Amino acid sequence: MVRIRFYMTSKKIKEIVLISIFVGLGFSTWYFLYRLFYRNLNDLKILAFFAAFSIAFGIFFSIVSFFVGSKKLIFLSFALISFSPAFIFGFNLFLLAGLGVFFILIFFGFRSLKTEKDVYSLKLRPRWILSRGLSQFFLGFSLVISLIFYFSPAGEFKMEIPKPLFDKIFGYLQPLISAQLPALDPKMTIDEFLVTQYILLPRVQTGAYSASNNNFLSFFRNPAFAEVSKITQHSDEAYLKKLISQNQKTLQAGKNGLSNTLGIEITGTETVKEVLFYLVNKQLVLITKPYEEYISIGFVLAIFLTLLTVNLPYKWLTGFFAWILFKIFVVSGLAKTQKEMVEKENITL
């Protein structure tokens, strides 16, 4: 029987060192996951750190499972790794249940690796053995990531069209939009819109102006508005400044009305295209609000299933680097191959 063991002044010290590194990598992985979901969701640097520590976490799971024989140390390290996120991300019954499943899965992964090691005890196959248990490890890890995402600020679902995508769609639909809203000029600023509206308003309606979505768009359906807006945008700058200064209260009331409608502060320098972007996204939020919870759960499930698709690459990559680290241990003399004589009972005729 072939065994690969640690040789040092104390085997226990070496096991404790490995366990400490493993637990440290686990805490670091949770830390960068916290940074990613709670503070820096769009930070690629944090994402890269999290990915690197996730791989290192898996590598040392394999190394610890292979070398450490003390079940007490294994149990303690798995418990620390599994339940520490409850203190980092906050107590939650569902998250706690998920962490319990993670603990069970990595323990089964550990048992799977140990069993495989015993099966090939006559001739060890380290590269194969070190990959055993990683499927259970990554399954539990993916579950915890998905649950943490769901309860984090990053998991708060908002149906919004990104600005670059909106600009592309707007470009494609501009001929259709122009047919419905002939007076719409995407480059017109809100200040210019309000001045044009002020000039034209007595001719198109009476009473106070109400900055609702429909009223805002209704101006662009009026061909007369297009003609007046051209004059407004191309008239003498001094004349416009004088007009604005003389009617500050009226124009400010228009800005306030739009601000209340859109839920954002309107300064007047925004273009009509930017305002339409806010209006479209606001309508999307209102339409999807009753279904937010269901959409969020579906989104988290999609993340979980997506993570499972990288199970095989993760298992291969992590197992390979674990094998490299294993070889370093053997070459450096930190671990040695030892042959043991075992008694075997056999019955023959």
C-alpha positions in Angstrom: 0.0 0.0 0.0 1.3 3.4 -1.0 0.8 6.4 1.3 1.9 10.0 0.8 2.4 11.6 4.2 3.9 14.8 5.6 7.3 14.6 7.2 8.3 17.4 9.5 9.1 17.9 13.2 5.4 17.5 13.8 2.7 16.3 11.4 0.1 18.0 13.5 1.8 21.4 13.1 1.7 20.9 9.3 -1.9 20.0 9.3 -2.8 23.1 11.4 -0.8 25.3 8.9 -2.8 23.8 6.0 -6.1 24.2 7.8 -5.2 27.9 8.7 -4.4 28.7 5.0 -7.7 27.0 3.9 -9.8 28.9 6.5 -8.0 32.2 5.6 -8.7 31.7 1.9 -12.4 30.9 2.7 -12.7 34.2 4.8 -11.0 36.1 2.0 -13.4 34.7 -0.6 -16.4 35.7 1.5 -14.8 39.2 2.0 -14.4 39.8 -1.8 -17.9 38.4 -2.4 -19.2 41.0 0.1 -17.2 43.8 -1.6 -18.6 42.6 -5.0 -22.3 42.4 -4.0 -22.6 45.1 -1.4 -20.2 47.8 -2.6 -18.5 47.4 -5.9 -20.7 45.4 -8.3 -19.2 46.8 -11.4 -15.6 46.8 -10.2 -13.8 44.3 -12.5 -10.8 44.3 -10.2 -12.9 43.1 -7.2 -14.5 40.5 -9.5 -11.0 39.2 -10.6 -9.9 39.0 -6.9 -13.0 37.0 -6.1 -12.5 34.6 -9.0 -8.8 34.1 -8.0 -9.7 33.4 -4.3 -12.5 31.1 -5.3 -10.0 28.9 -7.3 -7.5 29.0 -4.4 -10.3 28.2 -2.0 -11.1 25.0 -4.1 -7.4 24.1 -4.4 -6.9 24.1 -0.7 -10.1 22.2 -0.1 -8.6 19.4 -2.2 -5.2 19.6 -0.5 -6.6 19.7 3.0 -9.0 16.8 2.2 -6.0 14.8 0.8 -3.4 15.4 3.5 -5.2 16.2 6.8 -6.1 13.1 8.7 -7.6 14.7 11.8 -11.4 14.6 11.5 -11.7 17.1 14.4 -9.6 19.7 12.5 -11.5 19.0 9.3 -14.9 19.4 11.0 -13.9 22.6 12.7 -12.5 24.2 9.5 -15.6 23.2 7.5 -17.9 24.7 10.2 -15.9 27.9 10.3 -15.9 28.2 6.5 -19.6 27.3 6.1 -21.2 29.4 8.7 -19.0 32.5 8.8 -21.1 34.2 6.0 -24.0 34.4 8.4 -21.9 36.9 10.4 -20.6 38.7 7.4 -23.8 39.0 5.4 -26.3 39.0 8.2 -28.5 36.4 9.7 -31.3 35.1 7.5 -33.2 31.8 7.9 -32.9 30.9 4.2 -29.2 31.8 4.0 -28.6 29.8 7.2 -30.3 26.8 5.6 -28.2 27.2 2.4 -25.0 27.4 4.5 -26.0 24.2 6.2 -26.4 22.5 2.8 -23.0 23.9 1.9 -21.5 22.3 5.0 -23.1 18.9 4.2 -22.0 19.0 0.6 -18.3 19.9 1.3 -18.2 17.2 4.0 -19.5 14.7 1.5 -16.9 16.0 -1.0 -14.3 15.3 1.6 -15.5 11.8 2.2 -15.6 11.2 -1.6 -12.0 12.2 -1.9 -10.9 10.0 1.1 -12.8 7.0 -0.4 -11.2 7.5 -3.7 -7.8 7.7 -2.1 -8.4 4.4 -0.3 -9.6 2.7 -3.5 -6.4 3.6 -5.2 -4.2 3.0 -2.2 -2.1 0.3 -4.0 -1.1 2.8 -6.7 -2.0 6.4 -6.0 -3.4 8.6 -8.8 -3.1 12.1 -7.2 -4.3 14.1 -10.1 -7.5 12.0 -10.3 -8.0 11.9 -6.6 -7.5 15.6 -6.0 -10.4 16.4 -8.4 -12.8 14.2 -6.4 -15.1 16.1 -4.1 -14.8 19.3 -6.1 -18.2 18.8 -7.7 -19.9 18.8 -4.3 -17.8 21.7 -3.1 -18.7 23.9 -6.1 -22.4 22.9 -6.0 -22.6 24.1 -2.4 -20.4 27.2 -3.2 -22.8 28.1 -6.1 -25.8 27.8 -3.9 -24.3 30.1 -1.3 -23.3 32.7 -3.9 -26.8 32.7 -5.4 -28.5 33.1 -2.0 -26.1 35.9 -0.9 -26.8 37.7 -4.2 -30.6 37.4 -3.7 -30.4 39.1 -0.2 -27.8 41.7 -1.2 -28.5 45.2 -2.7 -27.2 43.8 -6.0 -30.1 41.4 -6.1 -32.7 44.1 -6.0 -34.4 43.7 -9.3 -34.9 46.8 -11.4 -36.2 46.6 -15.0 -34.1 49.3 -16.6 -32.7 49.7 -20.1 -29.0 50.6 -20.1 -28.2 54.0 -21.7 -26.1 52.6 -24.6 -28.8 50.1 -25.5 -31.5 52.8 -25.3 -29.4 55.0 -27.7 -29.2 52.1 -30.2 -32.9 51.4 -30.0 -33.7 55.0 -30.3 -31.5 55.3 -33.4 -33.3 52.4 -35.1 -36.8 53.7 -34.1 -36.2 57.4 -34.8 -38.1 57.4 -38.2 -41.1 55.8 -36.5 -40.9 58.2 -33.5 -40.6 61.2 -35.9 -43.8 60.1 -37.7 -45.7 60.0 -34.4 -44.0 63.0 -32.8 -43.0 65.3 -35.7 -41.9 68.2 -33.4 -39.5 66.1 -31.3 -35.9 67.2 -31.5 -33.7 64.8 -29.4 -31.0 67.4 -29.0 -33.3 70.1 -27.6 -32.6 70.9 -23.9 -35.3 71.2 -21.3 -34.6 74.9 -21.0 -35.3 75.3 -24.7 -38.4 73.1 -24.4 -39.8 75.2 -21.6 -39.1 78.5 -23.4 -40.8 77.2 -26.6 -43.7 75.9 -24.5 -44.0 79.3 -22.8 -44.2 81.1 -26.1 -46.7 78.6 -27.6 -48.8 77.7 -24.5 -51.4 80.5 -24.8 -52.1 79.4 -28.4 -52.5 75.7 -27.7 -54.2 75.5 -24.3 -55.4 77.6 -21.4 -54.9 77.1 -17.7 -51.8 76.1 -15.7 -49.4 73.6 -17.2 -49.3 70.1 -15.6 -46.0 68.3 -16.2 -47.5 64.8 -16.8 -46.0 62.3 -19.2 -48.8 62.8 -21.7 -48.7 66.6 -21.6 -44.9 66.5 -22.1 -45.2 64.3 -25.2 -48.3 66.1 -26.5 -46.3 69.2 -27.4 -44.2 67.1 -29.8 -47.3 66.0 -31.7 -48.1 69.7 -32.6 -46.4 70.9 -35.8 -46.6 74.5 -34.5 -44.4 73.5 -31.6 -41.7 72.4 -34.1 -41.8 75.7 -35.9 -41.6 77.7 -32.6 -38.8 75.5 -31.3 -36.7 76.2 -34.4 -37.0 79.9 -33.7 -36.2 79.4 -30.0 -33.1 77.3 -30.7 -31.7 79.6 -33.4 -32.7 83.0 -32.1 -30.4 85.6 -30.6 -28.9 84.3 -27.3 -29.4 87.7 -25.6 -33.1 87.5 -26.4 -33.4 84.1 -24.9 -31.5 85.1 -21.7 -33.8 88.0 -21.3 -36.9 85.9 -21.9 -35.7 83.3 -19.3 -34.8 86.0 -16.7 -38.2 87.7 -17.1 -40.1 84.4 -16.6 -38.0 82.6 -14.0 -40.9 81.6 -11.9 -42.9 80.1 -14.8 -39.9 78.2 -16.1 -38.9 77.0 -12.7 -42.5 75.7 -12.2 -42.1 73.7 -15.4 -38.8 72.2 -14.2 -40.3 71.4 -10.8 -43.2 69.7 -12.5 -40.9 67.6 -14.7 -38.8 66.8 -11.7 -41.8 65.4 -9.8 -43.0 63.4 -12.8 -39.6 61.8 -13.4 -38.5 61.5 -9.8 -35.2 63.1 -10.6 -33.9 66.7 -10.3 -34.2 68.6 -13.6 -31.7 71.4 -14.1 -32.7 72.4 -17.6 -29.5 71.3 -19.3 -30.8 67.8 -20.0 -31.7 66.9 -23.5 -35.2 65.7 -24.6 -33.6 62.3 -25.4 -32.3 62.0 -21.9 -35.7 62.8 -20.5 -37.3 60.1 -22.7 -34.7 57.7 -21.4 -35.9 58.4 -17.8 -39.5 58.2 -18.8 -39.2 54.8 -20.6 -37.3 53.3 -17.6 -39.8 54.7 -15.1 -42.7 53.1 -17.1 -40.8 49.8 -17.2 -40.4 49.9 -13.4 -44.1 50.6 -12.9 -45.2 47.8 -15.2 -42.8 45.2 -13.7 -43.2 46.2 -10.0 -46.0 43.7 -9.2 -43.8 40.9 -10.5 -40.5 42.0 -9.0 -40.4 39.1 -6.4 -41.0 36.4 -9.0 -38.6 38.0 -11.5 -35.9 38.3 -8.8 -36.3 34.6 -7.8 -36.1 33.6 -11.5 -33.0 35.8 -12.0 -31.3 34.2 -9.0 -32.2 30.7 -10.3 -30.7 31.7 -13.6 -27.5 32.7 -11.9 -27.4 29.4 -10.0 -27.8 27.4 -13.2 -25.2 29.6 -15.0 -22.7 28.9 -12.2 -23.4 25.2 -12.5 -22.4 25.3 -16.2 -18.9 26.3 -15.2 -18.7 23.4 -12.7 -16.7 21.2 -15.0 -14.1 23.9 -16.0 -13.8 24.9 -12.4 -13.3 21.3 -11.3 -10.7 20.7 -14.0 -8.8 24.0 -13.4 -8.8 23.7 -9.6 -7.9 20.0 -9.7 -5.0 20.7 -12.0 -3.5 23.5 -9.8 -4.1 21.3 -6.7 -2.1 18.6 -8.4 0.7 21.1 -9.2 0.8 22.2 -5.6 0.8 18.5 -4.6 3.9 18.0 -6.8 5.6 21.0 -5.2 5.0 19.4 -1.8 6.5 16.1 -3.0 9.5 17.6 -4.8 10.3 20.0 -1.9 10.2 17.1 0.6 7.2 18.5 2.5 5.5 15.2 1.6 6.9 11.9 0.8 5.7 8.6 -0.6 5.7 5.8 1.9 5.0 2.2 1.3 3.2 0.3 4.0 2.9 -3.5 4.4 -0.6 -4.6 5.2 -2.0 -7.9 6.1 -4.6 -9.4 3.7 -7.0 -12.1 4.5 -7.9 -14.5 1.7 -9.8 -17.7 1.4 -9.0 -20.4 -1.2 -9.8 -24.0 -1.9 
